[in-house]
Every structure is written in C-alpha cells, then in structure tokens.
Amino acid sequence: MIRKSSPGFYGACPALIVICTDLTAAEGDDTAIFDAGATAENVALAATAMNLGVGFVKSYPEVAIKEILGVPDGVRTEMIVKLGYKRPDQPKAPRTLQSPVYLDRYGDAFEGV
C-alpha cells in the first residue's frame, strides 16, 4: 500500500522504517527533521554493516501514509527508510578520485584531504 501511494518509492523491499516526530514532545521545535536525518543515517550505517541495502524516501503524501499506518494526530512522519537484501548483480557505486572538499570557492580543490 505504501509503495502504491508514494511517488518517491521505487523497487521492492521486505522492510520499512518510518521515522516520526511526536509534536507534543518536540514542543514546536522545527529541528526535528535534522534528528530524523541523523536517525536515518544511523539506520543506514547499521544496515550497511549487516550487508543490507538501504534507500530513503521523502516524496510521499503524508496523509496517506498516516492513514495506512494508523499514525495518530500530533505525530508527523519525517522519512521512510527502506531495508532489504542487495541484488547479487548490484553494481558498486562509482568512486571519484577528485576531492569533494573545496577551499574558499567552489571548484578550488582543498589539498589537505
């Protein structure tokens, strides 16, 4: 159901983690999305260490997701983390030799890295 209602959800996976914020506990703190991002990153690092595949979904209709999962009012969904097994033929991500760190201006390579 979630896959069908989420334009940012592609592929199949056996497990999802929906990261939410309890708005009463957050007390109007707008930085919860940063906490959600850090949580998603920690899940991704742990999953990768267990040789699992990970994907993030942020493009979804929150109302539909809340209805499907029974998320109560006062709780906001922040992100969906997809977990699954890597395909045996999955190509490795390309690695660039150029440093992504710049000094002073974009494109001016920082040699300290």
N, C-alpha and C positions, 0 to 999 in steps of 0.2 A: 504493500500500500504506500509506504513512504517513497519508494522508488518512482512509482507512477505519478506522484504529486509533486516531485522535486525536479525542476529543470536542470539543476546542477549535479544530479545524481546519475552517474552512468556506470555501467558494469554491474556485476553481481558480487555480493559478499555475504558471508554467513553471519556476520555480527555488526551491530551498530552501537555506538555510544553517543547519546545525545547529551551535550553539556548544557546545563541550565543555570540560571541565576534566580535565587529566591529574592524577589524585590523587597520584601519586608526586611530581610537580613541585610541587604545591600544599602538600605536607607537612602535611596536616591543617588548612590554613588555610580557615576557613569563610567567608571574604570573597570567594571565587571567584564567587559569584552576582552580586556588585556589579560585578566585572570583566566578567562576561558581559553584564550590563545595559548597561555603558558600550560594550562592543563592539557590541551590537545597536543602540544609539543611533547610533554612528558609521556603521554599515552603512546605517541608515535615512536619515541625513543625506546620505550619498554617493548613495544610490539616488534620493532626492528631488531632488537636484541634477541627476540624469540623467533626470528626469521619469518615474521608475518608481514604481509603487505598492509599499507595504510593509505587512506585517502581522506581528504577533508571536503565537506560540503557546507557551503554557506548560502547558496542560492536555493531557497525553498520557501514556500508560503507558510509562515509561522502558524497561522490559524489552523491550517490543515494538519500540520504535524502535531500541534497541541491536541487537536480533536482525535486523531488516530491513536496517540499515546495516552490520552487522558490526563494531560498536564493541566493542573489547576490554574485558575486566575491568580495573579500575583507571582507567577513563575514565568520567566522569559527563556525561551530556547536561544542559545547563542551559536551553536555549531554542532554539526554531526561529524563524527569520526567513524569511517568505515574500516573494518578489520577483516582480513581474510588471508588465504594462503596465496603465495606468489605462484604465478604460472611458471612451469619449468623452463619455458622458452622466453620468459620475460627478459628483454634486453636491459643491460645495466644503463643507468643514466650516464650521459656523456660528461666527462670531466674536462674542464677548461684549464689550460696552463696559465692563462692570464689571471692575475690577481683581481678580485672584485673590490679591492680596497683602494681608494684614491686619496690623494693629498691635495688639499686646498680647492681643486677644481675637478669636476667630473672628467675622467679620462686621463688625468695626470697620475700615473702609477705611483703607488707608495712602495718603495723598495724595501721597507722594513718587514714585510710579510713574506 
